[in-house]
């Protein structure tokens, strides 16, 4: 007898607050364990892109794991879990949005959004299943509960995610090669936001005490080094933390300042 079980790849985009039973038949036929088995990446993703997202996931959930194991209040633990979920989505969204900016066969914004929301569904389920917690979904439909969506939308990371989509939709691109630029360091907003995310995860109370951990994470996330470091023979962020910590702190703070630009 042929099997009628749906493959996880056929799941429609996550339907927060769905009504009138839309897509519920497909969802209710799937087991939570099947949906959360593993992260599914677009075939266009390079190994480096996948590794960046996986590194972001490990970093994002580090603080949550510490809070959960130390017996902090449930509300604090859940807040950290929600924030970690959004940080993983952001890392994934950056890579998918790059597919929307490429010249050859760029992805449309609706496809990017749908792909990201599919991924978000899996991240949410994994964020509970991987830690032995019950997934907050409807027992009848299998949809993630609307309360989870509401918690995600309250975070600044959600607005950042929508901003990434808008950037692709409006065709905002970097100045073409050869365009005359003002002297001085260039502001790389994407890199600045990645630095701010890592600092927020690893050093929310102060940068200097966690400088080595932050710099190691910046290397894992492949955040570009300041150009002037080549002359100083600084090979990576961790090397800067070891040999010239004041310079590393200055560069990180520069990124943090740029990340707050409107």
Secondary structure, 3 states (H helix, E strand, C coil): CCCCCCCHHHCCCCCCCCCCCCCHHHHHCCCHHHHCCCCCCCCCCCHHHHHHHHHHHHHHHHHHHHHHHCCCCHHHHHHHHHHHHHHHHHHHHHHHHHHHHCCCCCCCHHHHHHHHHHHHHHHHHHHHHCCCCCCCECCCCCCECHHHHHHHHCCHHHHHHHHHHHHHHCCCCCCCCCCCCCCCCCCCHHHHHHHHHHHHHHCCCCCHHHHHHHHHHHHHCCCCCCHHHHCCCCCCHHHHHHHCHHHHHHHHHHHHHHHCCC
